[in-house]
Amino acid sequence: MVQRVSDADPEKKVQEDVFSTLLGNFGKWQLIIFLSVCLIKLSSGWVQMAILFLTPKIVFWCEEFNTNDTNFDSVSRIIVSNGTCYEDCIKYGYDPEPFQNTIISEWDLVCEKSWMAGFTQMVLQFGVLTGSIVFGFLSDRYGRKNTFLTSIAGLISFGFCVPYSPNYIIFTVIKFFLGFSVAGTMVISFVIVMESVGPKYREAFGCVFHIPFILGHLTVPLFAYYFRTWNQYCLSLAIPQLIYLSYFVIMTESPRWLVSVGRVDEATTIMKKAAKMNNMPTDKVEETLKKFSHELMTREGPKVNYSDLFRPSMRVKTVCCCLVWFITGTTFYGVNQYISQTSSNAFVSVSAAAAVQIPSNFFAIFCVRQLGRKTTTIAAFALGGLCILTLGVVGDDFWTVFTLGTLGVSFIAIDAATIYIYSSELYPTVVRNMGMGICSMSMRFGSMLAPFISNLSVTIPWLPTVIFGFAPLIGAAVCLLLPETKGKKLPDSFEDIST
């Protein structure tokens, strides 16, 4: 295998692999891939955070009782029936401010049906969970390009179906398939970037890659502010996604994956074009890739499945990664919802919780480069957990709670950016998408559980902060079992990680 140690930065001693040797760590080719692929993360933010304005806190009252005495004047109705459930109520009314209608008012998801509002988000996240597994497997088996384009087709199609849902059941089913599709774009797009950028810049671009997700989260309140009905709001989120149709023209297969499955000729064609774009020599591209592919194929066959994630050399890594991602999903989505529930202005609270994550991601770049992946993950978990635990003892002062909450979200955002890089470097190319898929699946389990934990604040006010606070501390302890990957070449086979 061709590899060398970069002399540009002798202190970091970053190991380069075959691909970074042939193409350079970063150039015009990698920049084009990064800028185009990371754009898909906008939809990840829109799809997963849209629920904050589909099911907001809403004022309701009973407009019509199943009795003879239904002629309440408006003042009496508000005093007697505002937010109150009645067994003999046959029609509820809803305050048109700040939203003209939501899925709650559209399908009367109050009182005995109030659980259905949160159930929709759980089904969405279950779709993301399922999609992470399926697309992770398909991408490793059949390639990054085709599975990525399939997920984009689903994302656009189901995105336009959502605002035309005639009833709650169809709305929820479509949400499942929307989550299923967006999972493919999330998992595959990150792997494409990690397989294109050289190890010297992997930390920086692994962190910056998440900025579009945050921008999607940040712009959700903007869409909700200007489109105050649920169907107009969903349609406004779907229309910008038409830009992703351009991927069907510009998308190419990952050369690293092509080589890992023995399709050297196709990889050579792409690599030569990329080398020319990066002003690198092309004379040894084909020879080097053939030698490298032969070495990989000699070590192990190209057909793998999820059981390979639990080989002796991978078992501890996989279990630890799943636990870390589960805790991150539970804490990140749960605390974001917890913060939004403390504010009387959802537009402000959601925007602020998203905005604080932008500097966190840039700070994560510094941390993973200087401290390493393992230390950064442990520190972010520990500090985030302590901030959230403190929420339980500071009282009800809004600004104190909001400050500690956003700090907690900030640290968990650093952790979320880091574990994407960390996990992708722990898995070899032949199972990288499956590894990231099972990690993403674990995060979905956490995000499905998060709303229920957050809602415990109604009956047991102190319990959510205890759970959201201790969980990251457990995550920090789990990370102690994982190896550091800073400065290591991206593994391509199981032999690369077992020696």
N, C-alpha and C positions, 0 to 999 in steps of 0.2 A: 504494500500500500504506500502511495506517495503521501508524505506528510513532512512538514517542517515547522520549526518554531519561528514565529515572526520576530525579526530583529528591530522592527520599528519602535517597539516599546519593550525593552528588555526586562522591565520590572514586572510586567504582567505575564510575559511568556505565553501568549495565546497560541495554542496549537491549531494549525490550519489543516484542513482535510483536502481530499482530491479536488473538490469543487471550488473551494476558495483559492486553491493554488492555480487552477486553470482560469478562473474568472475574476479573481481578486475578491476581497472581502465585501466591497460595495462599489457599485458603479452605476452607470446610466440604466443598465438592464434591471438591476435590483431595485432602483428607484422607481422605474415604471411599474414593476410588479407591485411594489409596496403601495404606491399611491392609488393604483387601481383597485387592488384587492381589499385594502383596509376600508375603502368607502362602504363596503357591504355592512360594516359594523354599525353604521347609522341605524339600519333597520333592526338590529339586535336591541338597541336602546328603545326604539319606537314600539316594537312588538311587546317587549317584556315590561315596559313601564307605562304603557297606555292605560292599564287597569286603574292607575291612580286617579284618572279623571273619567273613567267609565263607571266606577262605583264609589263616588265621593260621599262624604257625610251629607245627608239630605234631610230636609224638614218635611214631614208628612203628617197628615191628619185624616180622620175618617170623614168622608163627604156624604156617605149614604149608608144608613143602617138598615138591617132587615127587620125593622119595626115600624110602627105607625108614627112614632115621634122622631122624625128626621129633619124637622124644620128649624135647625139651629141657625141663629144669625152668625155672621163671620167671626165676631169677637168671641162668642160662646164656644164656637167650634175650635178655635185656636186654644182657648183656655182649657177646654175639657178634653179635646182629642189630639192635640199636637204631640206627635211622636208616641202616641199610645195605641196599643193593639187591642182590638175587640173581636170576640168570637162572632158577633152578629154584624160586623162591618162587611159590606159587599162592594164598596168602592172607596179607594183612598185618593186623596188629593196631594199634590206635591208643590212645594215652593219653586217657582220658575227661576229663582236666583240662587247661585250664579249661573246655573245651567238650565236651559229650556227643557231638556229632557236627558235622562241617562238610561242605561239599561235597567236600572232599578225602577224608575218611573215607567219605563216602556212596558215592562213585564211584571210590575208589582212585586219586586223582590224585597219585601219588607215582612216583618213579623215572622210567621211560621216559614216563610220562604226566604228569609234574610241570608241563610247559609248558602243559597244558590249563587249569590254575588261572588263570594270568595271561592266557591267551587269552580267557577269559570277560570279563575287564575290558576287554580291547582291543575285543571285539565290542560291549560296552556303549557304549564311547566312539565306536565307528564308527557306532552307532545315533544317538548324539547329534550326530555330525558330519553324517550324512545328514539327520536331522530339522531341523537348523539351516538347511540349504539349502532343503529342501522347504517348511517352514513359513514361512521368511523370504519366499520367493516368493509363496506362497499368501496370506500376510497382507497384503502390499503389493497383490496383485491383487484379492483378494476381501474384504479387511477384517480388522481385528484381532479382532473379537468371535467370528465363526464359527470361524476357525482356532484361536483360543485355546480355545474350548469343545471342539473336536475333539481337541486335544492333551490336555485334561483327561480326556475320556472314555477315551482310550487309556492315560493314566497310571494311572487307577483300575483299569481292566480288566486290564491286564497286570500291575499290582502284585499283584493277587489270584491271578493265574495262577502266578506264580513259586514260591510255597511248595508247590504241588501238582505240580511238574514230576516226571515219572516217571523221567527219565534225563537225562544230561548234555547231550545234543544238544538236547532240547526246552528245557531250562533255559537254554542259551546263546542259542537262537533267541528265546525270550521276553525275555531280557535285551536283545537287540538292539532289539526293538520297544518295550521300556520306555524305553531310552535315546532312541529316536526320538521318543517321546511327550514325555518330559521336556524335550527340546530345544525343542519348540514353546512350552512354558510359560515357559522361561527367556528366550528371545529376545523373544517377544511381550509378556510382562509388563513387561519393562524399558522397551520402546518405549512402551507405554501410559502408564507413569508419566512418562517424559520428554516425551511429547506433551501431558500434562495440567498439569504443574507449570510455572509461569512461570520465566523465566531467572534471576530473583533468588534462587530457592531450588533451582534445578536441581542445583547442586553438592551441597548438603546431603542432599537426598533421593536423589540418585544413589548416594551412599555408604551412607546408612542402609539403602537398599533391599537391600543384600547381607547385612545382619545376620541375617535368617532363614536364609540358606544356612549361615552360620557356626553358628547355633543347631542346624540340622539335623546338621551335622558334629559339634557338641559333644554332642548327645544320642544319636548312634549308639552310643557305648560304653555308655550307660545301657540301651538296648534289648538290646545283646549281653550285658550283665551279668545281666539278669533272664531272658533267654530264651537258653538255652545249646544249643539245637539249631538247625540252619540253617533248617529250615522254619518253626519257631515264631518265630524271629528275623525272617524275611522277612514273615511274616503280621503280626507286631506293627508292622512299618514300613508295611504296606499299609492297615491299619484306619483310622488317623487321617486318611488321605487322602480318606475319604468326606465330610469337611467341604467339600471342593471342589465337591460337587454344588450347593452354594448359588450358585455362579457362574452356573448356568443360569437363575437367577431374577433376580439383581441386576446382571448384566453388561450394559453398554451399549456401543455402538460409539464409537470415537474420533472426536470432531468434526473434528479436524484431518485425519484420513484422509478422512472424508466430503467435506469441502470440496475436498481435493486431487483427488478424482475427480468432482467436479461435483454431488454429492448434497447440495445446499445446504439443501433443505427439512428433511431429516432432521437435518442438523447444527444448523439453527436451533432445532428443537424441543428438542434436548438442551442446546444452549447457553443457551436462555432459562431452562430449569429450573435449570441450573447457576448462572446469573447471579443468580437469585432466592435460591438457597441461599447465595450469597456476598454477598448484599445489594448487588448491582451493578445499574445500570439496564439494562432490556431493550429500550428503544424503538429503538435503532439496531443491534441484533444482526443482523436479517435483511438490512438494507441493506448493512451492512459486509461480511458474509460473501458476499453476491452479487457485490459489487465485487471482493473478494479472489479468489473462485473464478474469475470471468471473467478476471482478470489471469493467474491460473495456467494456465487452459485456453488462453489466447491464446499464452502462452509455449511450451507444449509439450503434447502429447496425454497422456492419463492412462495409456496402456499402456506399460509399461517392462519390461525384463528384466535379467538379470545382466550382459549386455554393456555396459549403461549405466554400470556401476560402473567401467568402464575407458575412459570418455570422456577426452579430453585434460585436462579440468579436474579429473578424479577419479582418473586413473591412478596418480599418485604416492601420493596419499592411500590408495588401496585396497591397493597393494603394501606400503606401510609399515605400515598397520594389520594386515594379515595376518601380517607378520613379527613385529610386537610381540605380537600375541595368541598366535602359535605359541610364542614364547619364554616368555611368561607361563604357558601351559599346561604346557609341559615342566618349567619350574622349580617351579611351585607344586605340582603333583601329585607330581613326582619327589622334591622335598625333603621333603614330608610323609611319603612312604613311606620315605625314607632315615632320617628321624628315628625313625619307629616301629620300624624294624629295629634300632635301637641300644638299645632298652629291653627289659627282661625283663618289664615289665608293660604290655601293649598298651593296657589301659583308661586308665592314667595318661598314657602318652605321646600317644595320640590326642587325649585331652581337652585336654591342655596345648597341643598344637599348634593346636587349634581355638580355645581360649580367648584366646590371644595375638592372634588376628586381630580380636577385637572392639574393643579400644582402637585398633588400627591403622586400622580403618575410620572411627572417629570422628576420629582425627588426620588422616585423608585429607581430611575435610571442611574442616578448617582450612587444609590445604595447598593444595587446589584453589581455595579462595576467595582466599587471600592470595598464593600464588605462581603460580597458574595451572595449567592442565592439563599443558602441555608441560614446564614446569620440575619439577612434582611427579613426573611419569612418569620423567623422566631421573634425578632424584635417587634415587627409590625403586629403580630398576633398578641404579644404580651402587652404592648402599650395600648392597643385598641381595646383589649379586654379590661384593662384597668380603668380606662376612661368610661366604658359602659357600666362597669360595676359601680363606679362613683355616682352614676345617675340615680341609683337607688337610695342614696343617703343625703342628697343635696336639697330635697324638698321639691316644691312645684314652681319655683321661679322660672319663667319661660326662657329668659336669656341664658341662665345657667344651664338648664337642661338642653337648650338648643346648641350651646357652645360645646358642651361635653359630647353631645350626640354627634355633631358634625366632626369633631375631632376623632371620635370613635370610627365614624364612616371613613374618614381620611386615612386612618391607619389600616383599616380593612381593605381600602382601595389599593394601598401600597402592596398589601399581601396578595390581593387578587391579580394585580399586574405581574407580580414576581412568580407566583405559582404557575402561570401559563408558561413562562420561560423555563422555570425549573423542571416542570413535568415533561415538557417537550424534549429536554436534554437528557432525561433519565431513560427515555425509551428509544430503541434503535429504529431506523427508518422502516424496516419491514412490518413493524406493529405500531408505529408512532400515532397514526390516526386512530387506531383501535384503543391505544392507551389514553389518548386525549379524549376519546369518546366515552370511555368508562369513567374517566375523571369528571367530565362534564355531566354524565349521568348522576354521579354522586352529588354534584352541586345542585342538580335539579331536585333530588330528594330533599336537600336542605332548603331550597327555595319554596318547595311545596309545603314544608312544615312551618316555615317562617311566619306566614300570616296568622296561623292558629296560635303560635307562641305570643306574637304581638298583641293579639286580641285578648289574651289572658289578663291584660292590664285592667280590663273592666271589672273583673271579679277579684283578682289578686294583684294589686298594683306593683308590688315589688318583684314578682316572679319573672317577668320578661327580662329585666335588667340583669338578674342573677344568671339566667340561662345564657343570654347573649354575652354576658361578661365572662363567665367561666369557660364557655365553649372555646374561645380563642386561646385561653391559657392551656387547655388540653391540646389544642392544635400545635402550640409551640413545643410542648413536650413530645408530641409525635414526630415532629421534624428532626428531633435529635437522632432518630434512627436512620435518617437519609444521608447519603454522601453529598459532598459539595461538587458542583459541576462547573464552577467558574474556571475559565481558561482551558476547558477540555474540548476536544473535537467532538462534533455531533456523531454519536455512534450509528453505524449502519447495519450491524448484525449483532446477534446475541453474543458472539465471541468477543465483540468490542467491549461489552460491559461485564463479561465474566472473567476478564484477565486484569 
